[in-house]
Amino acid sequence: MKKLLYITDQQEYADHGTIAPLFGHYLKKHLQVTIVYYTRYKDSFQYKGDDCIVPEGELQNIVGYLDKEGVDLGSFDFILVRNRFDILRTVLAHRVRYGYRVGFRLSFPKTETAYAAMMAKYKRAFFPALALKYKRGRERKLIEACDLFLPSSAMLAAGLYPGLGLPTLPLPAGIDPAHVSAPKSDFTTPRRFIYVGSLDPLRRFETLLDAFATLTRLEWRLDISTFDPTYLKTILKGYPQLSGRIRILQASNLTELGRQIRDCDVGLALMPALPIFAMTLPAKVMDYYAAGVPALLTDTPKNRDRLRDGDEAFFCAFDAAAIAATLESLIRCDGNQLSKVREQGLGRLLGAGRSYDIMAEQLHRRLLTL
């Protein structure tokens, strides 16, 4: 059986939605897979089952470090790198010596995110745009030196690096078929909404809060599950009228997150229609449908290409008035309709290849062609 080493940008104990099911489970049916995580709390190398844990400071020299620790890099047929271009540069530099094939996994455009945040803060285009163009050019050269590119969507690849001449296989966020909840039937009064994921100024979460603030006459509750609630607590101070209707949650693992979602009725995946958000279907949508609830998404071509409005999901423009109107209709919506939309949306996603077992088979077949 061929061997694959997957060097991630995730910490030890991270319960990541794609890494664990796709690479840590389903792909292991086809390949011998070793996943590399990092730690900030230990200064020594260790194995954790089939996987490796390395100190964070060793990531930039990961090939030399693994070699020093006795990992036989020459035994791997493939090495994949997740998101870190500095690690990719090191892996590429040693490819001839060890004879492995190299793939790069881009799950989210961090360079573009930093640029968009800078533009939102300073409103100046010239120097940030030049820096972005320069950095993207360097990234492109590294990607083109790979044997395989694994972006989270074809739209992301074409938008950031048009005309790439290497094999490309989009790997979007998916659904683990072994952890799909049964249809939800106990929709609640008051209607419960949930938002899962990161919060920062770029996501303009205040727009959602503005929408909810106009609906205080109706019965609703909002749960927000995020790893870092500090920013959220700051902006909530500006909405005292929503006190008592909002809960701040954290989930230590995907199982707990699934329970949090299932306690609610509708999942929110509303973000500004910026290019960095509009290139992929939000990963949180997979979490919502797997746990049993339908999603409300920003009305973008990418989202509409994956799910049908009213039948498989709900859509609205990203402004407070449109969001408020849609939320009101969902508050008044019959629970059976919500359940029907979730079931049809789940079927559409799984039928479109968003099941991790199918994605593992596709990735295996593509790797064997390199």
CORQUIWO-V51500 format. One record per run of one state. SS is the DSSP state (~ for helix, > for strand, _ for the rest). FROM is the first residue (numbers start at 1). TO is the last residue. If there is no record, write none. Layout:
<<SS	FROM	TO> <SS	FROM	TO>>
This chain:
<<_	1	2> <>	3	11> <_	12	18> <~	19	23> <_	24	25> <~	26	29> <_	30	31> <>	32	39> <_	40	45> <>	46	48> <_	49	50> <>	51	55> <~	56	68> <_	69	72> <~	73	75> <_	76	77> <>	78	82> <_	83	84> <~	85	93> <_	94	94> <~	95	98> <_	99	100> <>	101	106> <_	107	109> <~	110	122> <_	123	125> <~	126	144> <_	145	147> <>	148	151> <_	152	153> <~	154	160> <_	161	167> <>	168	168> <_	169	174> <>	175	175> <_	176	176> <~	177	179> <_	180	190> <>	191	196> <_	197	200> <~	201	203> <_	204	205> <~	206	213> <_	214	219> <>	220	225> <_	226	229> <~	230	236> <_	237	239> <~	240	242> <_	243	245> <>	246	249> <_	250	253> <~	254	262> <_	263	265> <>	266	269> <_	270	274> <~	275	278> <_	279	282> <~	283	291> <_	292	293> <>	294	298> <_	299	300> <~	301	306> <_	307	308> <>	309	309> <_	310	312> <>	313	316> <_	317	319> <~	320	332> <_	333	334> <~	335	351> <_	352	354> <>	355	355> <~	356	368> <_	369	370>>
